[in-house]
C-alpha cells in the first residue's frame, strides 16, 4: 500500500507554470519537479518567472545573508 497517493487531477482554480514547456497550466499536468505553483490566478502563474527573478534579487541583496563585518575564514587560521 502506497503511503502517498499520486494526485493526477488538479483542483479547479490552481494554476501552475511549467518550466519545461514554458506555459501556464490549470491543475498540475507536469511533474512537481518541473513546475512552480500553485498560484491563485492565471495571471500570477503567467508572471512566475518574473516573480522568481525578483525574489532571487531580494535574497542576493539581503544584508542578513551577507555579513560584511565577519572576518574571512582564511584570516582566522594559524
N, CA, C and O atoms as a Tripos MOL2 file, in Angstrom:
@<TRIPOS>MOLECULE
protein
  312   311    78     0     0
PROTEIN
NO_CHARGES

@<TRIPOS>ATOM
      1 N           0.8430   -1.1850    0.0000 N.3       1 UNK1
      2 CA          0.0000    0.0000    0.0000 C.3       1 UNK1
      3 C           0.8850    1.2440    0.0000 C.2       1 UNK1
      4 O           1.8110    1.3590    0.8030 O.2       1 UNK1
      5 N           0.5970    2.1490   -0.8860 N.am      2 UNK2
      6 CA          1.3940    3.3710   -1.0060 C.3       2 UNK2
      7 C           1.0670    4.3370    0.1280 C.2       2 UNK2
      8 O          -0.0810    4.4650    0.5530 O.2       2 UNK2
      9 N           2.1010    5.0060    0.6010 N.am      3 UNK3
     10 CA          1.8990    5.9890    1.6650 C.3       3 UNK3
     11 C           1.2880    7.2750    1.1290 C.2       3 UNK3
     12 O           0.5020    7.9300    1.8140 O.2       3 UNK3
     13 N           1.6500    7.6320   -0.0940 N.am      4 UNK4
     14 CA          1.1540    8.8620   -0.6840 C.3       4 UNK4
     15 C           0.4430    8.5400   -1.9860 C.2       4 UNK4
     16 O           0.9390    7.7750   -2.8140 O.2       4 UNK4
     17 N          -0.7050    9.1280   -2.1470 N.am      5 UNK5
     18 CA         -1.4300    8.9390   -3.3960 C.3       5 UNK5
     19 C          -0.9500    9.9630   -4.4100 C.2       5 UNK5
     20 O          -0.7400   11.1290   -4.0750 O.2       5 UNK5
     21 N          -0.7810    9.5320   -5.6300 N.am      6 UNK6
     22 CA         -0.3690   10.4360   -6.6890 C.3       6 UNK6
     23 C          -1.6040   11.1790   -7.1810 C.2       6 UNK6
     24 O          -2.5490   10.5750   -7.6890 O.2       6 UNK6
     25 N          -1.5800   12.4810   -7.0250 N.am      7 UNK7
     26 CA         -2.7180   13.2890   -7.4640 C.3       7 UNK7
     27 C          -2.5230   13.6110   -8.9360 C.2       7 UNK7
     28 O          -1.5870   14.3200   -9.3060 O.2       7 UNK7
     29 N          -3.3960   13.0950   -9.7590 N.am      8 UNK8
     30 CA         -3.2550   13.3190  -11.1930 C.3       8 UNK8
     31 C          -4.1330   14.4500  -11.6850 C.2       8 UNK8
     32 O          -3.8530   15.0410  -12.7280 O.2       8 UNK8
     33 N          -5.1770   14.7600  -10.9630 N.am      9 UNK9
     34 CA         -6.0930   15.8200  -11.3830 C.3       9 UNK9
     35 C          -5.9710   16.9820  -10.4140 C.2       9 UNK9
     36 O          -6.0490   16.7970   -9.1990 O.2       9 UNK9
     37 N          -5.7800   18.1680  -10.9470 N.am     10 UNK10
     38 CA         -5.6510   19.3470  -10.1110 C.3      10 UNK10
     39 C          -6.9970   19.8790   -9.6710 C.2      10 UNK10
     40 O          -8.0360   19.5300  -10.2310 O.2      10 UNK10
     41 N          -6.9610   20.7100   -8.6810 N.am     11 UNK11
     42 CA         -8.1770   21.3640   -8.2190 C.3      11 UNK11
     43 C          -8.4890   22.5290   -9.1490 C.2      11 UNK11
     44 O          -7.5700   23.2130   -9.5990 O.2      11 UNK11
     45 N          -9.7410   22.7670   -9.4440 N.am     12 UNK12
     46 CA        -10.0780   23.9430  -10.2560 C.3      12 UNK12
     47 C          -9.6050   25.2110   -9.5530 C.2      12 UNK12
     48 O          -9.7920   25.3670   -8.3460 O.2      12 UNK12
     49 N          -9.0040   26.0940  -10.2990 N.am     13 UNK13
     50 CA         -8.5110   27.3350   -9.7270 C.3      13 UNK13
     51 C          -7.0660   27.2890   -9.2920 C.2      13 UNK13
     52 O          -6.5220   28.3140   -8.8830 O.2      13 UNK13
     53 N          -6.4170   26.1250   -9.3670 N.am     14 UNK14
     54 CA         -4.9860   26.0300   -9.0840 C.3      14 UNK14
     55 C          -4.2300   26.2020  -10.3890 C.2      14 UNK14
     56 O          -4.4600   25.4770  -11.3570 O.2      14 UNK14
     57 N          -3.3370   27.1590  -10.4030 N.am     15 UNK15
     58 CA         -2.5760   27.4550  -11.6190 C.3      15 UNK15
     59 C          -1.1050   27.1980  -11.3730 C.2      15 UNK15
     60 O          -0.5910   27.4690  -10.2870 O.2      15 UNK15
     61 N          -0.4270   26.6750  -12.3820 N.am     16 UNK16
     62 CA          0.9830   26.3410  -12.2980 C.3      16 UNK16
     63 C           1.7030   26.8880  -13.5210 C.2      16 UNK16
     64 O           1.0930   27.1310  -14.5620 O.2      16 UNK16
     65 N           3.0150   27.0760  -13.3780 N.am     17 UNK17
     66 CA          3.8420   27.4360  -14.5210 C.3      17 UNK17
     67 C           4.8050   26.2860  -14.7500 C.2      17 UNK17
     68 O           5.6050   25.9620  -13.8720 O.2      17 UNK17
     69 N           4.7370   25.6590  -15.9330 N.am     18 UNK18
     70 CA          5.6040   24.5400  -16.2750 C.3      18 UNK18
     71 C           6.9290   25.0860  -16.8030 C.2      18 UNK18
     72 O           6.9560   25.8500  -17.7680 O.2      18 UNK18
     73 N           8.0210   24.6900  -16.1640 N.am     19 UNK19
     74 CA          9.3550   25.1480  -16.5410 C.3      19 UNK19
     75 C           9.8580   24.4650  -17.8070 C.2      19 UNK19
     76 O          10.6880   25.0290  -18.5190 O.2      19 UNK19
     77 N           9.3740   23.2720  -18.0970 N.am     20 UNK20
     78 CA          9.8070   22.5330  -19.2840 C.3      20 UNK20
     79 C           9.1130   23.0670  -20.5350 C.2      20 UNK20
     80 O           9.7590   23.3590  -21.5410 O.2      20 UNK20
     81 N           7.7850   23.1880  -20.4550 N.am     21 UNK21
     82 CA          7.0060   23.6210  -21.6120 C.3      21 UNK21
     83 C           6.8300   25.1380  -21.6850 C.2      21 UNK21
     84 O           6.3410   25.6730  -22.6800 O.2      21 UNK21
     85 N           7.2380   25.8210  -20.6090 N.am     22 UNK22
     86 CA          7.1280   27.2800  -20.5130 C.3      22 UNK22
     87 C           5.7150   27.7630  -20.8180 C.2      22 UNK22
     88 O           5.4830   28.6400  -21.6510 O.2      22 UNK22
     89 N           4.7720   27.1330  -20.0850 N.am     23 UNK23
     90 CA          3.3750   27.5110  -20.2640 C.3      23 UNK23
     91 C           2.6380   27.4010  -18.9400 C.2      23 UNK23
     92 O           3.0860   26.7360  -18.0070 O.2      23 UNK23
     93 N           1.4980   28.0700  -18.8860 N.am     24 UNK24
     94 CA          0.6430   28.0510  -17.7080 C.3      24 UNK24
     95 C          -0.3100   26.8740  -17.8270 C.2      24 UNK24
     96 O          -0.8550   26.6090  -18.8990 O.2      24 UNK24
     97 N          -0.5090   26.1640  -16.7100 N.am     25 UNK25
     98 CA         -1.4050   25.0140  -16.6700 C.3      25 UNK25
     99 C          -2.4140   25.1950  -15.5560 C.2      25 UNK25
    100 O          -2.0740   25.6840  -14.4780 O.2      25 UNK25
    101 N          -3.6480   24.8040  -15.8080 N.am     26 UNK26
    102 CA         -4.6210   24.7710  -14.7150 C.3      26 UNK26
    103 C          -4.6020   23.3690  -14.1570 C.2      26 UNK26
    104 O          -4.8970   22.4060  -14.8650 O.2      26 UNK26
    105 N          -4.2570   23.2540  -12.8980 N.am     27 UNK27
    106 CA         -4.0610   21.9420  -12.3010 C.3      27 UNK27
    107 C          -2.7120   21.4010  -12.7190 C.2      27 UNK27
    108 O          -2.1980   21.7750  -13.7740 O.2      27 UNK27
    109 N          -2.1290   20.5330  -11.9170 N.am     28 UNK28
    110 CA         -0.8040   20.0290  -12.2660 C.3      28 UNK28
    111 C          -0.8790   19.0300  -13.4210 C.2      28 UNK28
    112 O          -1.4580   17.9520  -13.2880 O.2      28 UNK28
    113 N          -0.2920   19.4000  -14.5400 N.am     29 UNK29
    114 CA         -0.1980   18.4900  -15.6810 C.3      29 UNK29
    115 C           1.1810   17.8470  -15.7200 C.2      29 UNK29
    116 O           1.3150   16.6740  -16.0690 O.2      29 UNK29
    117 N           2.1900   18.6030  -15.3680 N.am     30 UNK30
    118 CA          3.5700   18.1170  -15.3990 C.3      30 UNK30
    119 C           4.0260   17.7630  -13.9800 C.2      30 UNK30
    120 O           3.4040   18.1870  -13.0070 O.2      30 UNK30
    121 N           5.1170   16.9830  -13.8590 N.am     31 UNK31
    122 CA          5.6250   16.6080  -12.5320 C.3      31 UNK31
    123 C           6.0010   17.8350  -11.6910 C.2      31 UNK31
    124 O           6.3530   18.8850  -12.2280 O.2      31 UNK31
    125 N           5.9210   17.6850  -10.3870 N.am     32 UNK32
    126 CA          6.1960   18.7820   -9.4610 C.3      32 UNK32
    127 C           7.6010   19.3460   -9.6420 C.2      32 UNK32
    128 O           7.8080   20.5440   -9.4490 O.2      32 UNK32
    129 N           8.5650   18.5130  -10.0070 N.am     33 UNK33
    130 CA          9.9420   18.9800  -10.1810 C.3      33 UNK33
    131 C          10.0860   19.9310  -11.3560 C.2      33 UNK33
    132 O          11.1030   20.6140  -11.4780 O.2      33 UNK33
    133 N           9.0780   19.9860  -12.2240 N.am     34 UNK34
    134 CA          9.1450   20.8060  -13.4310 C.3      34 UNK34
    135 C           8.2100   22.0100  -13.4040 C.2      34 UNK34
    136 O           7.9450   22.6060  -14.4490 O.2      34 UNK34
    137 N           7.7080   22.3770  -12.2300 N.am     35 UNK35
    138 CA          6.7330   23.4670  -12.2200 C.3      35 UNK35
    139 C           6.8480   24.3410  -10.9770 C.2      35 UNK35
    140 O           7.3670   23.9220   -9.9420 O.2      35 UNK35
    141 N           6.3520   25.5640  -11.1080 N.am     36 UNK36
    142 CA          6.1690   26.4910   -9.9940 C.3      36 UNK36
    143 C           4.6730   26.5490   -9.7120 C.2      36 UNK36
    144 O           3.8570   26.4510  -10.6280 O.2      36 UNK36
    145 N           4.3210   26.7090   -8.4460 N.am     37 UNK37
    146 CA          2.9170   26.8660   -8.1120 C.3      37 UNK37
    147 C           2.5560   26.0200   -6.9120 C.2      37 UNK37
    148 O           3.4130   25.3340   -6.3550 O.2      37 UNK37
    149 N           1.3260   26.0590   -6.5160 N.am     38 UNK38
    150 CA          0.1830   26.6260   -7.2100 C.3      38 UNK38
    151 C           0.0400   28.1310   -6.9850 C.2      38 UNK38
    152 O           0.4760   28.6740   -5.9700 O.2      38 UNK38
    153 N          -0.5720   28.7700   -7.9420 N.am     39 UNK39
    154 CA         -0.9010   30.1880   -7.8760 C.3      39 UNK39
    155 C          -2.4160   30.3370   -7.8370 C.2      39 UNK39
    156 O          -3.1440   29.4690   -8.3190 O.2      39 UNK39
    157 N          -2.8830   31.4280   -7.2690 N.am     40 UNK40
    158 CA         -4.3200   31.6600   -7.1190 C.3      40 UNK40
    159 C          -4.9870   32.0530   -8.4320 C.2      40 UNK40
    160 O          -6.1930   31.8660   -8.5950 O.2      40 UNK40
    161 N          -4.2140   32.5970   -9.3670 N.am     41 UNK41
    162 CA         -4.8210   33.0440  -10.6260 C.3      41 UNK41
    163 C          -3.8970   32.7310  -11.8010 C.2      41 UNK41
    164 O          -2.7020   32.4910  -11.6290 O.2      41 UNK41
    165 N          -4.4760   32.7410  -12.9810 N.am     42 UNK42
    166 CA         -3.7040   32.5220  -14.2060 C.3      42 UNK42
    167 C          -2.6590   33.6240  -14.3740 C.2      42 UNK42
    168 O          -1.5360   33.3590  -14.8030 O.2      42 UNK42
    169 N          -3.0310   34.8550  -14.0380 N.am     43 UNK43
    170 CA         -2.1300   35.9920  -14.1790 C.3      43 UNK43
    171 C          -0.8870   35.8270  -13.3070 C.2      43 UNK43
    172 O           0.2270   36.1190  -13.7420 O.2      43 UNK43
    173 N          -1.0860   35.3560  -12.0660 N.am     44 UNK44
    174 CA          0.0640   35.1330  -11.1870 C.3      44 UNK44
    175 C           0.9930   34.0760  -11.7740 C.2      44 UNK44
    176 O           2.2130   34.2340  -11.7410 O.2      44 UNK44
    177 N           0.4230   33.0050  -12.3090 N.am     45 UNK45
    178 CA          1.2210   31.9350  -12.9060 C.3      45 UNK45
    179 C           1.9670   32.4280  -14.1460 C.2      45 UNK45
    180 O           3.0930   32.0010  -14.4010 O.2      45 UNK45
    181 N           1.3510   33.3190  -14.9130 N.am     46 UNK46
    182 CA          1.9990   33.8660  -16.1070 C.3      46 UNK46
    183 C           3.2490   34.6650  -15.7530 C.2      46 UNK46
    184 O           4.1710   34.7670  -16.5620 O.2      46 UNK46
    185 N           3.2820   35.2320  -14.5460 N.am     47 UNK47
    186 CA          4.4140   36.0460  -14.1090 C.3      47 UNK47
    187 C           5.3410   35.2820  -13.1660 C.2      47 UNK47
    188 O           6.1170   35.8970  -12.4340 O.2      47 UNK47
    189 N           5.2720   33.9580  -13.1740 N.am     48 UNK48
    190 CA          6.0510   33.1330  -12.2410 C.3      48 UNK48
    191 C           7.5510   33.3620  -12.3790 C.2      48 UNK48
    192 O           8.2520   33.4780  -11.3750 O.2      48 UNK48
    193 N           8.0460   33.4280  -13.5990 N.am     49 UNK49
    194 CA          9.4910   33.6070  -13.7960 C.3      49 UNK49
    195 C           9.9400   34.9930  -13.3410 C.2      49 UNK49
    196 O          11.0200   35.1340  -12.7680 O.2      49 UNK49
    197 N           9.1350   36.0040  -13.5860 N.am     50 UNK50
    198 CA          9.4640   37.3580  -13.1440 C.3      50 UNK50
    199 C           9.4610   37.4180  -11.6120 C.2      50 UNK50
    200 O          10.3450   38.0260  -11.0090 O.2      50 UNK50
    201 N           8.4690   36.7870  -10.9910 N.am     51 UNK51
    202 CA          8.3880   36.7560   -9.5340 C.3      51 UNK51
    203 C           9.6130   36.0590   -8.9520 C.2      51 UNK51
    204 O          10.1890   36.5350   -7.9740 O.2      51 UNK51
    205 N          10.0140   34.9360   -9.5410 N.am     52 UNK52
    206 CA         11.1980   34.2110   -9.0610 C.3      52 UNK52
    207 C          12.4520   35.0560   -9.2020 C.2      52 UNK52
    208 O          13.3020   35.0640   -8.3130 O.2      52 UNK52
    209 N          12.5710   35.7700  -10.3200 N.am     53 UNK53
    210 CA         13.7400   36.6230  -10.5480 C.3      53 UNK53
    211 C          13.7890   37.7450   -9.5090 C.2      53 UNK53
    212 O          14.8560   38.0520   -8.9780 O.2      53 UNK53
    213 N          12.6430   38.3550   -9.2200 N.am     54 UNK54
    214 CA         12.5970   39.4270   -8.2230 C.3      54 UNK54
    215 C          12.9560   38.9050   -6.8390 C.2      54 UNK54
    216 O          13.6860   39.5630   -6.0980 O.2      54 UNK54
    217 N          12.4520   37.7320   -6.4860 N.am     55 UNK55
    218 CA         12.7600   37.1530   -5.1710 C.3      55 UNK55
    219 C          14.2380   36.7950   -5.0630 C.2      55 UNK55
    220 O          14.8550   37.0130   -4.0200 O.2      55 UNK55
    221 N          14.8020   36.2540   -6.1210 N.am     56 UNK56
    222 CA         16.2270   35.9320   -6.1070 C.3      56 UNK56
    223 C          17.0690   37.1780   -5.8970 C.2      56 UNK56
    224 O          18.0390   37.1570   -5.1390 O.2      56 UNK56
    225 N          16.7020   38.2650   -6.5670 N.am     57 UNK57
    226 CA         17.4360   39.5190   -6.4090 C.3      57 UNK57
    227 C          17.3230   40.0320   -4.9780 C.2      57 UNK57
    228 O          18.3060   40.5110   -4.4110 O.2      57 UNK57
    229 N          16.1270   39.9340   -4.3870 N.am     58 UNK58
    230 CA         15.9430   40.3600   -2.9950 C.3      58 UNK58
    231 C          16.8460   39.5480   -2.0730 C.2      58 UNK58
    232 O          17.4880   40.1100   -1.1850 O.2      58 UNK58
    233 N          16.9040   38.2370   -2.2720 N.am     59 UNK59
    234 CA         17.7220   37.3850   -1.4110 C.3      59 UNK59
    235 C          19.2000   37.6620   -1.6110 C.2      59 UNK59
    236 O          19.9640   37.6640   -0.6460 O.2      59 UNK59
    237 N          19.6130   37.8940   -2.8420 N.am     60 UNK60
    238 CA         21.0250   38.1510   -3.1220 C.3      60 UNK60
    239 C          21.4980   39.4670   -2.5220 C.2      60 UNK60
    240 O          22.6760   39.6060   -2.1930 O.2      60 UNK60
    241 N          20.6100   40.4210   -2.3770 N.am     61 UNK61
    242 CA         20.9950   41.7300   -1.8470 C.3      61 UNK61
    243 C          20.5720   41.9240   -0.3910 C.2      61 UNK61
    244 O          20.7170   43.0200    0.1510 O.2      61 UNK61
    245 N          20.0570   40.8840    0.2440 N.am     62 UNK62
    246 CA         19.6250   40.9710    1.6330 C.3      62 UNK62
    247 C          20.8490   40.9950    2.5380 C.2      62 UNK62
    248 O          21.6230   40.0380    2.5400 O.2      62 UNK62
    249 N          21.0450   42.0680    3.3110 N.am     63 UNK63
    250 CA         22.2310   42.1710    4.1680 C.3      63 UNK63
    251 C          22.2960   41.0830    5.2470 C.2      63 UNK63
    252 O          23.3800   40.7820    5.7480 O.2      63 UNK63
    253 N          21.1620   40.4940    5.6080 N.am     64 UNK64
    254 CA         21.1720   39.4310    6.6120 C.3      64 UNK64
    255 C          21.9310   38.1990    6.1180 C.2      64 UNK64
    256 O          22.4210   37.4090    6.9260 O.2      64 UNK64
    257 N          22.0290   38.0320    4.8190 N.am     65 UNK65
    258 CA         22.7090   36.8710    4.2610 C.3      65 UNK65
    259 C          24.1600   37.1690    3.9090 C.2      65 UNK65
    260 O          24.8990   36.2580    3.5360 O.2      65 UNK65
    261 N          24.5750   38.4020    4.0170 N.am     66 UNK66
    262 CA         25.9340   38.7830    3.6740 C.3      66 UNK66
    263 C          26.5230   39.5680    4.8410 C.2      66 UNK66
    264 O          26.3440   40.7830    4.9330 O.2      66 UNK66
    265 N          27.2140   38.8810    5.7180 N.am     67 UNK67
    266 CA         27.8050   39.5260    6.8860 C.3      67 UNK67
    267 C          29.0750   40.2540    6.4680 C.2      67 UNK67
    268 O          30.1040   39.6260    6.2200 O.2      67 UNK67
    269 N          29.0010   41.5710    6.3910 N.am     68 UNK68
    270 CA         30.1440   42.3650    5.9530 C.3      68 UNK68
    271 C          31.2040   42.4840    7.0430 C.2      68 UNK68
    272 O          32.3900   42.5960    6.7320 O.2      68 UNK68
    273 N          30.8140   42.4630    8.2760 N.am     69 UNK69
    274 CA         31.7530   42.6480    9.3790 C.3      69 UNK69
    275 C          32.4340   41.3520    9.8020 C.2      69 UNK69
    276 O          33.3390   41.3760   10.6370 O.2      69 UNK69
    277 N          32.0200   40.2400    9.2480 N.am     70 UNK70
    278 CA         32.5980   38.9610    9.6250 C.3      70 UNK70
    279 C          33.9560   38.7800    8.9500 C.2      70 UNK70
    280 O          34.0550   38.9230    7.7310 O.2      70 UNK70
    281 N          35.0070   38.4690    9.7180 N.am     71 UNK71
    282 CA         36.3270   38.2880    9.1070 C.3      71 UNK71
    283 C          36.3490   37.0440    8.2260 C.2      71 UNK71
    284 O          35.5820   36.1030    8.4310 O.2      71 UNK71
    285 N          37.2330   37.0610    7.2540 N.am     72 UNK72
    286 CA         37.3800   35.9110    6.3580 C.3      72 UNK72
    287 C          37.8490   34.7060    7.1370 C.2      72 UNK72
    288 O          38.5840   34.8370    8.1160 O.2      72 UNK72
    289 N          37.4350   33.5520    6.7130 N.am     73 UNK73
    290 CA         37.8330   32.3000    7.3620 C.3      73 UNK73
    291 C          39.3460   32.0900    7.2490 C.2      73 UNK73
    292 O          39.9620   31.5040    8.1400 O.2      73 UNK73
    293 N          39.9360   32.5640    6.1650 N.am     74 UNK74
    294 CA         41.3840   32.4150    5.9650 C.3      74 UNK74
    295 C          42.1830   33.1790    7.0080 C.2      74 UNK74
    296 O          43.2560   32.7300    7.4100 O.2      74 UNK74
    297 N          41.6850   34.3120    7.4490 N.am     75 UNK75
    298 CA         42.4100   35.1470    8.4150 C.3      75 UNK75
    299 C          42.4470   34.4990    9.8000 C.2      75 UNK75
    300 O          43.3520   34.7610   10.5930 O.2      75 UNK75
    301 N          41.4400   33.6400   10.0870 N.am     76 UNK76
    302 CA         41.3530   33.0040   11.4040 C.3      76 UNK76
    303 C          42.2930   31.8200   11.5520 C.2      76 UNK76
    304 O          42.5270   31.3560   12.6670 O.2      76 UNK76
    305 N          42.8380   31.3210   10.4410 N.am     77 UNK77
    306 CA         43.7020   30.1530   10.5090 C.3      77 UNK77
    307 C          45.0870   30.5380   11.0080 C.2      77 UNK77
    308 O          45.6060   31.5950   10.6490 O.2      77 UNK77
    309 N          45.6980   29.6720   11.8480 N.am     78 UNK78
    310 CA         47.0480   29.9670   12.3740 C.3      78 UNK78
    311 C          48.1060   29.8210   11.3340 C.2      78 UNK78
    312 O          49.2850   30.0330   11.6180 O.2      78 UNK78
@<TRIPOS>BOND
     1     1     2 1
     2     2     3 1
     3     3     4 2
     4     3     5 am
     5     5     6 1
     6     6     7 1
     7     7     8 2
     8     7     9 am
     9     9    10 1
    10    10    11 1
    11    11    12 2
    12    11    13 am
    13    13    14 1
    14    14    15 1
    15    15    16 2
    16    15    17 am
    17    17    18 1
    18    18    19 1
    19    19    20 2
    20    19    21 am
    21    21    22 1
    22    22    23 1
    23    23    24 2
    24    23    25 am
    25    25    26 1
    26    26    27 1
    27    27    28 2
    28    27    29 am
    29    29    30 1
    30    30    31 1
    31    31    32 2
    32    31    33 am
    33    33    34 1
    34    34    35 1
    35    35    36 2
    36    35    37 am
    37    37    38 1
    38    38    39 1
    39    39    40 2
    40    39    41 am
    41    41    42 1
    42    42    43 1
    43    43    44 2
    44    43    45 am
    45    45    46 1
    46    46    47 1
    47    47    48 2
    48    47    49 am
    49    49    50 1
    50    50    51 1
    51    51    52 2
    52    51    53 am
    53    53    54 1
    54    54    55 1
    55    55    56 2
    56    55    57 am
    57    57    58 1
    58    58    59 1
    59    59    60 2
    60    59    61 am
    61    61    62 1
    62    62    63 1
    63    63    64 2
    64    63    65 am
    65    65    66 1
    66    66    67 1
    67    67    68 2
    68    67    69 am
    69    69    70 1
    70    70    71 1
    71    71    72 2
    72    71    73 am
    73    73    74 1
    74    74    75 1
    75    75    76 2
    76    75    77 am
    77    77    78 1
    78    78    79 1
    79    79    80 2
    80    79    81 am
    81    81    82 1
    82    82    83 1
    83    83    84 2
    84    83    85 am
    85    85    86 1
    86    86    87 1
    87    87    88 2
    88    87    89 am
    89    89    90 1
    90    90    91 1
    91    91    92 2
    92    91    93 am
    93    93    94 1
    94    94    95 1
    95    95    96 2
    96    95    97 am
    97    97    98 1
    98    98    99 1
    99    99   100 2
   100    99   101 am
   101   101   102 1
   102   102   103 1
   103   103   104 2
   104   103   105 am
   105   105   106 1
   106   106   107 1
   107   107   108 2
   108   107   109 am
   109   109   110 1
   110   110   111 1
   111   111   112 2
   112   111   113 am
   113   113   114 1
   114   114   115 1
   115   115   116 2
   116   115   117 am
   117   117   118 1
   118   118   119 1
   119   119   120 2
   120   119   121 am
   121   121   122 1
   122   122   123 1
   123   123   124 2
   124   123   125 am
   125   125   126 1
   126   126   127 1
   127   127   128 2
   128   127   129 am
   129   129   130 1
   130   130   131 1
   131   131   132 2
   132   131   133 am
   133   133   134 1
   134   134   135 1
   135   135   136 2
   136   135   137 am
   137   137   138 1
   138   138   139 1
   139   139   140 2
   140   139   141 am
   141   141   142 1
   142   142   143 1
   143   143   144 2
   144   143   145 am
   145   145   146 1
   146   146   147 1
   147   147   148 2
   148   147   149 am
   149   149   150 1
   150   150   151 1
   151   151   152 2
   152   151   153 am
   153   153   154 1
   154   154   155 1
   155   155   156 2
   156   155   157 am
   157   157   158 1
   158   158   159 1
   159   159   160 2
   160   159   161 am
   161   161   162 1
   162   162   163 1
   163   163   164 2
   164   163   165 am
   165   165   166 1
   166   166   167 1
   167   167   168 2
   168   167   169 am
   169   169   170 1
   170   170   171 1
   171   171   172 2
   172   171   173 am
   173   173   174 1
   174   174   175 1
   175   175   176 2
   176   175   177 am
   177   177   178 1
   178   178   179 1
   179   179   180 2
   180   179   181 am
   181   181   182 1
   182   182   183 1
   183   183   184 2
   184   183   185 am
   185   185   186 1
   186   186   187 1
   187   187   188 2
   188   187   189 am
   189   189   190 1
   190   190   191 1
   191   191   192 2
   192   191   193 am
   193   193   194 1
   194   194   195 1
   195   195   196 2
   196   195   197 am
   197   197   198 1
   198   198   199 1
   199   199   200 2
   200   199   201 am
   201   201   202 1
   202   202   203 1
   203   203   204 2
   204   203   205 am
   205   205   206 1
   206   206   207 1
   207   207   208 2
   208   207   209 am
   209   209   210 1
   210   210   211 1
   211   211   212 2
   212   211   213 am
   213   213   214 1
   214   214   215 1
   215   215   216 2
   216   215   217 am
   217   217   218 1
   218   218   219 1
   219   219   220 2
   220   219   221 am
   221   221   222 1
   222   222   223 1
   223   223   224 2
   224   223   225 am
   225   225   226 1
   226   226   227 1
   227   227   228 2
   228   227   229 am
   229   229   230 1
   230   230   231 1
   231   231   232 2
   232   231   233 am
   233   233   234 1
   234   234   235 1
   235   235   236 2
   236   235   237 am
   237   237   238 1
   238   238   239 1
   239   239   240 2
   240   239   241 am
   241   241   242 1
   242   242   243 1
   243   243   244 2
   244   243   245 am
   245   245   246 1
   246   246   247 1
   247   247   248 2
   248   247   249 am
   249   249   250 1
   250   250   251 1
   251   251   252 2
   252   251   253 am
   253   253   254 1
   254   254   255 1
   255   255   256 2
   256   255   257 am
   257   257   258 1
   258   258   259 1
   259   259   260 2
   260   259   261 am
   261   261   262 1
   262   262   263 1
   263   263   264 2
   264   263   265 am
   265   265   266 1
   266   266   267 1
   267   267   268 2
   268   267   269 am
   269   269   270 1
   270   270   271 1
   271   271   272 2
   272   271   273 am
   273   273   274 1
   274   274   275 1
   275   275   276 2
   276   275   277 am
   277   277   278 1
   278   278   279 1
   279   279   280 2
   280   279   281 am
   281   281   282 1
   282   282   283 1
   283   283   284 2
   284   283   285 am
   285   285   286 1
   286   286   287 1
   287   287   288 2
   288   287   289 am
   289   289   290 1
   290   290   291 1
   291   291   292 2
   292   291   293 am
   293   293   294 1
   294   294   295 1
   295   295   296 2
   296   295   297 am
   297   297   298 1
   298   298   299 1
   299   299   300 2
   300   299   301 am
   301   301   302 1
   302   302   303 1
   303   303   304 2
   304   303   305 am
   305   305   306 1
   306   306   307 1
   307   307   308 2
   308   307   309 am
   309   309   310 1
   310   310   311 1
   311   311   312 2
@<TRIPOS>SUBSTRUCTURE
     1 UNK1         2 RESIDUE 1 A UNK
     2 UNK2         6 RESIDUE 1 A UNK
     3 UNK3        10 RESIDUE 1 A UNK
     4 UNK4        14 RESIDUE 1 A UNK
     5 UNK5        18 RESIDUE 1 A UNK
     6 UNK6        22 RESIDUE 1 A UNK
     7 UNK7        26 RESIDUE 1 A UNK
     8 UNK8        30 RESIDUE 1 A UNK
     9 UNK9        34 RESIDUE 1 A UNK
    10 UNK10       38 RESIDUE 1 A UNK
    11 UNK11       42 RESIDUE 1 A UNK
    12 UNK12       46 RESIDUE 1 A UNK
    13 UNK13       50 RESIDUE 1 A UNK
    14 UNK14       54 RESIDUE 1 A UNK
    15 UNK15       58 RESIDUE 1 A UNK
    16 UNK16       62 RESIDUE 1 A UNK
    17 UNK17       66 RESIDUE 1 A UNK
    18 UNK18       70 RESIDUE 1 A UNK
    19 UNK19       74 RESIDUE 1 A UNK
    20 UNK20       78 RESIDUE 1 A UNK
    21 UNK21       82 RESIDUE 1 A UNK
    22 UNK22       86 RESIDUE 1 A UNK
    23 UNK23       90 RESIDUE 1 A UNK
    24 UNK24       94 RESIDUE 1 A UNK
    25 UNK25       98 RESIDUE 1 A UNK
    26 UNK26      102 RESIDUE 1 A UNK
    27 UNK27      106 RESIDUE 1 A UNK
    28 UNK28      110 RESIDUE 1 A UNK
    29 UNK29      114 RESIDUE 1 A UNK
    30 UNK30      118 RESIDUE 1 A UNK
    31 UNK31      122 RESIDUE 1 A UNK
    32 UNK32      126 RESIDUE 1 A UNK
    33 UNK33      130 RESIDUE 1 A UNK
    34 UNK34      134 RESIDUE 1 A UNK
    35 UNK35      138 RESIDUE 1 A UNK
    36 UNK36      142 RESIDUE 1 A UNK
    37 UNK37      146 RESIDUE 1 A UNK
    38 UNK38      150 RESIDUE 1 A UNK
    39 UNK39      154 RESIDUE 1 A UNK
    40 UNK40      158 RESIDUE 1 A UNK
    41 UNK41      162 RESIDUE 1 A UNK
    42 UNK42      166 RESIDUE 1 A UNK
    43 UNK43      170 RESIDUE 1 A UNK
    44 UNK44      174 RESIDUE 1 A UNK
    45 UNK45      178 RESIDUE 1 A UNK
    46 UNK46      182 RESIDUE 1 A UNK
    47 UNK47      186 RESIDUE 1 A UNK
    48 UNK48      190 RESIDUE 1 A UNK
    49 UNK49      194 RESIDUE 1 A UNK
    50 UNK50      198 RESIDUE 1 A UNK
    51 UNK51      202 RESIDUE 1 A UNK
    52 UNK52      206 RESIDUE 1 A UNK
    53 UNK53      210 RESIDUE 1 A UNK
    54 UNK54      214 RESIDUE 1 A UNK
    55 UNK55      218 RESIDUE 1 A UNK
    56 UNK56      222 RESIDUE 1 A UNK
    57 UNK57      226 RESIDUE 1 A UNK
    58 UNK58      230 RESIDUE 1 A UNK
    59 UNK59      234 RESIDUE 1 A UNK
    60 UNK60      238 RESIDUE 1 A UNK
    61 UNK61      242 RESIDUE 1 A UNK
    62 UNK62      246 RESIDUE 1 A UNK
    63 UNK63      250 RESIDUE 1 A UNK
    64 UNK64      254 RESIDUE 1 A UNK
    65 UNK65      258 RESIDUE 1 A UNK
    66 UNK66      262 RESIDUE 1 A UNK
    67 UNK67      266 RESIDUE 1 A UNK
    68 UNK68      270 RESIDUE 1 A UNK
    69 UNK69      274 RESIDUE 1 A UNK
    70 UNK70      278 RESIDUE 1 A UNK
    71 UNK71      282 RESIDUE 1 A UNK
    72 UNK72      286 RESIDUE 1 A UNK
    73 UNK73      290 RESIDUE 1 A UNK
    74 UNK74      294 RESIDUE 1 A UNK
    75 UNK75      298 RESIDUE 1 A UNK
    76 UNK76      302 RESIDUE 1 A UNK
    77 UNK77      306 RESIDUE 1 A UNK
    78 UNK78      310 RESIDUE 1 A UNK
